[in-house]
Each structure stands twice: as structure tokens, then as C-alpha cells.
Amino acid sequence: MHYQDRIYGSVEIAEPVAVALIESPALQRLKGIDQQGYFEPYFPGTAHNRFEHSVGVFLLLKKFGAPLEEQIAGLLHDVSHVVFSHCIDYVMREKIGNAHNQQHQDDIHADFIRKTEIPAILKKYGIPLDYILDDNNFPLKERPLPELCADRIDYVLQDATAIKYIGSKDVAYLLDHLTVSNRTWVFKDFASAKRYVDLFFRLNQEYYAGVPTILMFSTMAKYLRYALDKNYIHETDLYTTDAQVLAKIARHHADDKTLAELFNRANNKVPYTVNPPGKGMKVLCKSRVVDPFCYHNGKILHVSDIDTYWKKVLGSESKPKEYWIEFKA
């Protein structure tokens, strides 16, 4: 299978199990799931999808020599995402508690996969499903924040490239300065690690946990929640695609002014202000920060072990961002 990726370029995917999974309905559905949720109204022309990221994680793990099982786990890690990605954490906040934890997809991952064609594909190629579902087997693919992992490396490169924060030379530099030691991602020197850290910090401030993002999460969530409550859509629709859900809800815009107004808000068409605490609608947003390993003076250290300022940033940036939003119409 020939595949063109914005990060890894033109590649051939030869592993039969990987090809079968990529071509499966479960993976193909991810082409219709926006990577960030519903970002086009806020960052026009930057939309990219969960399929691209999923294949990207697979290609990254393959590039750095991870076992085939870990490559497959990386390919499948986002297959359980519902429409509009992490917007669902805000839609379902009554059920899952703190929406800013953004964990709904992880909570349903195993059950979702078991109901798809994926187990049969894995069985055909002799790969145990339970092994694939256990993240403890795959330290390169997944680690908790602020550690580095394939998921985190790829989505930063994909996102930063899509929104033009970095170009191909920057991508090449970061990938060339990455290596693996004892099944752990390590930058080859402090300078390259700090460059990645600074890029991640900028993305978090302006893209992952900034005002546009919290507006997108909160407004799209209210639109979807309202549509669910009115039975314009049902929870089963959340496992289709963004476009299918929008088309189904749109039939009711003309007859439901509240719905239409919520859609205008979700499309960034209603003026708003960001207020001091206590005025307006309070919304929390997950904040992310990384502290990767790097080689420094013959040792493997975290960036925060070398840069004392970064150690302070870790504490402040790991806390959820709080915003108070008020719409003017």
C-alpha cells in the first residue's frame, strides 16, 4: 500500500495486518472525524483528521523500530473516537465528571474495538487482541504526561505542520534528533529537546488550551447535547462521522431557533467576551505540557533537570485552564 503523509512523506506499507486494518471500516471512519473537534471556524484551512494521526503514529513507531504489535497498537489507539473528537467529553460531562480530563475515548476503547471487525483481522494474522489492548506492553506508544510517547510526538508534528507553526525542515530536525533508549524516547541533545518543548508549549497556549479551543469545545458540545436531548440525533449517531451528524441535525435548524443559535455559536459567528472570574459561563480546558528526556553531559535527563525555569512551568501548565465566556447575542 502506498501512503502519503505530511510528516513522513511517501511510504510503502507492506505488513498485511496493517493494510487490512487501515482498509477496515473502523479505521476508514476516522477520515470523517476532525482531529481537534470542530476547528475550521477558528483555524480556517487547517482541518485534519484522526485517520491521518492514527496512521502517523503507526509510521513513527515503524520508523524507530518498534515491534509490529506496538505499531498496530499505535494504529488503533484512536479508533474509538466519536464525532468531533474530544468535544464528546463536554457533551457527556454529566456522566464522566470532569470534561477537561478528555478521557471518554480511552474509557470506551476496548469495548468499542471488540464490537468491530478488528478482532477478526488480528486473529487472522495471529495477533492477540488482549495484548494489543494493554498499554503496559507498549511504552513507546503511550506514556502519561509529561512524558514523551509516539502519540504525543506525532500529534504535535501533525498539528504544528497543519497550522503552519513549523515546516518540513523543522520536522526533519526534530525527527533526526530523536532516538530510542531502553524503550524510551530520548532527544539526542538538550537543544533539540528544548525546541520540541517550546513548540509544545506554544501549541498548548494558542491551540490546545487557548480561547478558540475552549469556545469550540463548549459551543459544539452544547449544540450536540441539545440535539441529543431533543432526539434530533441519538447516541448511536456519535459513532458515525462529523458530516453525517451535522447533516442530520441541520434538518431541524429552520424550525428550532435555539438550535440554530447554538450552531451559530459553534461556527464562531456570535460575538463574545472573555471575562474575569465569576462573570459568564465557566469552562475548564485540559492543559498539556511535556518534559522529555535528552542526552546531556553523558547522562539521560529530563529537560526540567537541566532548565530550572521549565521545572516551574511544569507545575503551572499541568493545571486545567479556566475561562469565563459571555456571548453578546
Secondary structure by P-SEA (a helix, b strand, c coil): cbbbbccccccccccaaaaaaaaccccccccccccccccccccccccccaaaaaaaaaaaaaaacccaaaaaaaaacccccccccaaaaaaacccccccccccccccaaaaaaaacaaaaaaaaaccccccccccccccccccccccccaaaaaaaaaaaaaaccccaaaaaaaaaaccccccbbbbccaaaaaaaaaaaaaaaacccccaaaaaaaaaaaaaaaaaaaacccccccccccaaaaaaaaaccccccaaaaaaaaaaaccbbbbbccccccbbbbbbbbbbbbbbbccccccccccccaaaaaaaaaaacbbbbbbbbcc
